[in-house]
Amino acid sequence: MENKFVVHDLNLYYKDVQALRNISMDIKKQQITALIGPSGCGKTTFLRVLNRMNDLIEGVRIDGKVLLDDQDIFGPDVDVVYLRKRVGMVFQRPNPFPMSVYDNVAYGPRIHGQRNKNKLDEIVEKSLRSAALWDEVSNRLFKSALGLSGGQQQRLCIARLLAVEPEVVLMDEPTSALDPLSTLKIEELLRDLKNHYTIVIVTHNMQQAARVSDSTAFFLNGDMVEFGPTETLFTRPTDQRTEDYITGRFG
Amino acid sequence: MTGNRLGNTVATAILWAAGFFILGLLVFFLAYILGQGFKVLSLEFVFGPAANGGVGPQLFNTFYILVLSLLFSVPIGVGSGIYLAEYAKPGRLTNLIRLSTECLATVPSIVLGLFGLIIFVNFMGLGFTILGGAAALALLNLPVLVRVTEESLRTVPHAYREGSLALGSTQWQTIRRVVLPSSLLGLITGITLVSGRAIGEAAVLVFTAGTSVSRHYPDFNPLVSGETLAVHLWYVRGEPLVANAEAVAAGSAALLVLVVLFFNLAIGLPARIYQRRLRGSS
């Protein structure tokens, strides 16, 4: 299977603290890759490397290579804004904008120059359907998105992202603020989305990683301890620390 | 336990009394000023020309100078507030800009008035003009605008900015389409605050816009002297030769209060309604 991202010898420093050490991994196209590990292990930091969201944080220094379709995303001729259009992100806490459901989904296409009303209508409906939200919001498209429930808001954020047609979807613990039912809906959604997108998901929840992902990487204190097919990692881990973590001995 | 409870009761009583003291003060002020001025307020007084004993020109000048001064101060004040909140990296230049803003904010208005007298009236040779008054007033309001803009932008959750940037928008698109609309209520409140202050400001304008009004009314020429309501109020009380000074002052004061009240409502209400629609209580 083809690689979407190739990460080679990545080190990340936050001021004087090294937050990621010598990370190398290949992220496969149209698969779900899960990043697991205890709090503060660097999994979210790693995720935010992939669309350069760490650029927004003062004092972050990075060396090593991250290739997206063979192109270095830290290269001098890379347009960060375009990179983020290709590699979108869903955050831990749902963050719909304080505007209508419609305007939230149309936001991305609009900033990328789509003005045609019919076209926008089409994109909004398609994206909301892909995010399994259409049936719940089709009668309140022009009301504020902040009136939706937490689970609906998170699916709206996914729809908002799908509307810009990214190639990769990064998810930072997308269900940690949601109830079990909403979590289930989003997990089902992930399996559908896999057919069109490359997905990288950070999760606290090992069962979730086991349920939805194809490959899993285990992070600990800034190191990537183990990376492999999800089934192997959860049933026959090669590293003692991985085994300790997945059997619940710490974390 | 009883000690805690007693403390709680006493504190509640004191805070309640403090709150009601403010309310009482306001009610007393309004009742007194409006009570004194109400019998003077007539269409003739409010909108009539100076020759008939009206304050129409002063009322007109008040708004004219306000609008002109906002025209100067809002772009610069809001602009530098946006810069400080969204672009400025911590460092020397940022600290310098912030320090300048704070210094400017502490300058007494009478000093800015004299500064305006030196710069706009004498050095630039404008004389006492509406333009000079508006410019000096803009200087007075600038630092407040910078601060309210910066503060209202900072109340916008960081998650909105990240959400927008993660969709591949530029920083400016993020500011214009997400951050500014979300902080609109704060911005409007800030501008209203500044405007209310500008409507009541006298010291700056006495030395820059002067204490007389044009013979024409309404006169849109910004290069003529333009006394405002607040200046008029100050002037008639200080000038022994004005006929009917008591009544004119009482009427002007009442009108001034009503104007500020009206202004706050006219801007504040639509902003609140807009905000409620964004927040979507449904």
Interface residues (C-beta under 8 A of the other chain):
Chain A: N51 M53 L56 E58 V81 Y82 L83 R84 K85 R86 G88 M89 F91 R93 N95 P96 F97 P98 M99 S100 Y107 G108 R110 I111 H112 R140 K143 S144 A145 L146 G147 C157 R160 L161 V164
Chain B: K89 P90 P157 A159 Y160 E162 G163 S164 L165 A166 L167 G168 S169 T170 Q173 R177 V178 P181 S182 R277 L278 R279 G280 S281 S282
